Amino acid sequence: MLYKLLRPLAFALDAETAHRATVTALSLSPTLPLPRFAPELEMEIAGLRFPSPVGLAAGFDKDARCPDAMLGLGFGFVEVGTLTPLPQEGNPRPRLFRLKEDRAVINRMGFNNGGQEDALERLGRRERRGIVGVNIGANKESADRVADYAVGVRRMSAVADYLTVNISSPNTPGLRSLQAGGELDELLSAVRDARPAGGPPVFLKVAPDLESGDHDRIVRAAIDGKIDALIVANTTVSRPSLRSDHAQETGGLSGRPLKQLALEQLRQFRSASGGSIPLVAVGGIEDADDAWDRIAAGASLVQLYSALVYEGPGLAKRIAAGIAGKLRQRGFAALSEAVGSSSTTPSRRGS
Ligand SMILES: Cc1cc2nc3c(=O)[nH]c(=O)nc-3n(C[C@H](O)[C@H](O)[C@H](O)COP(=O)(O)O)c2cc1C
């Protein structure tokens, strides 16, 4: 309700200015107690217990300034980052665009962040509560990108409930080539060697712009590399038909126009993995129907970012409540029973 009133104000500002103001306000706000969720929403993967399957995707809180505020607002887990070993400015502004008519966002931020050391200190000061994942990447100018990921794993393990190896941002030139065969094996073996004993699980975040054959190969590499879950997917460089003036901006597209592609990619990963590695779905999730479609297609958890811009912070709680309602309606005693329940047949929306 409050967000409906504030949204015109936020939309009057340039998108990045509005975003920065939001993160600052959240970082200064008093920490709310963690919400209680319906017990059947609990999901255990990679040795972690998620109280709700609805998480905040990476990129909203790149510098880990407000994870506790976001947990307090109703996210079952929060992923901060992408954090690179060294601080970097990212691309020149403007680099973030709202596509209002399409309920979408295009960004070419380019991993702007204050670096891992800063975030490490900030995360180290907080009281550990809720699940906070740390998404790591490579610096644009790095001479050895694989080494950057190893540094990130070693450095951030102490403060992360899980780590995400992000090789899927379209805004760092050449980064996504780390998804290719030989490079991926080399990267995942360096990541495996860098993991401290007793350290957090490691997730791998992939792009939605993959070709047939890529899914089998990535699943195999992830399992061989002891990756604990796949996050499907990052923003797309493709441009389905869009109405907004900003449609042709360079960068990654997210929000509603990514929905079908992200769901299709999730299905491909489910079929390639047969459930042998947990999947986290992200891309265009706006409501409980979308979240349910992903769970039924094989996702154990979901994440969102762009829909927050349009719907406001109450969205995570609304989606969680909607999923709990669907579980009850369909007679599932626990969320885990619903995962992959329609992986061969389409789900029944709204029923
Ligand atoms: C402004 C913006 C910045 C993002 N930055 C990152 C990032 O730093 N690291 C990352 O892994 N994903 C990043 N993402 C991608 C999101 O985490 C998510 O995968 C994508 O936006 C699809 O989800 P959505 O449609 O719910 O937004 C960013 C997305 C947006 C819109």
The ligand as a Gaussian input file, in Angstrom:
#p B3LYP/6-31G(d) Opt

LIG

0 1
 C       19.961000      -3.968000     -11.974000
 C       20.331000      -5.416000     -11.928000
 C       21.582000      -5.782000     -11.479000
 C       21.931000      -7.128000     -11.427000
 N       23.155000      -7.479000     -10.951000
 C       23.470000      -8.780000     -10.818000
 C       24.711000      -9.154000     -10.262000
 O       25.517000      -8.324000      -9.849000
 N       24.987000     -10.487000     -10.178000
 C       24.109000     -11.448000     -10.596000
 O       24.396000     -12.642000     -10.469000
 N       22.923000     -11.110000     -11.120000
 C       22.590000      -9.802000     -11.231000
 N       21.383000      -9.458000     -11.761000
 C       20.476000     -10.526000     -12.269000
 C       19.426000     -10.948000     -11.258000
 O       20.002000     -11.517000     -10.111000
 C       18.449000     -11.952000     -11.888000
 O       19.167000     -13.117000     -12.253000
 C       17.753000     -11.397000     -13.132000
 O       17.451000     -10.033000     -12.969000
 C       16.459000     -12.152000     -13.457000
 O       15.533000     -12.047000     -12.405000
 P       14.318000     -10.974000     -12.401000
 O       13.620000     -11.097000     -13.710000
 O       13.473000     -11.358000     -11.222000
 O       14.962000      -9.640000     -12.217000
 C       21.001000      -8.114000     -11.824000
 C       19.736000      -7.738000     -12.279000
 C       19.393000      -6.414000     -12.331000
 C       18.008000      -6.021000     -12.814000

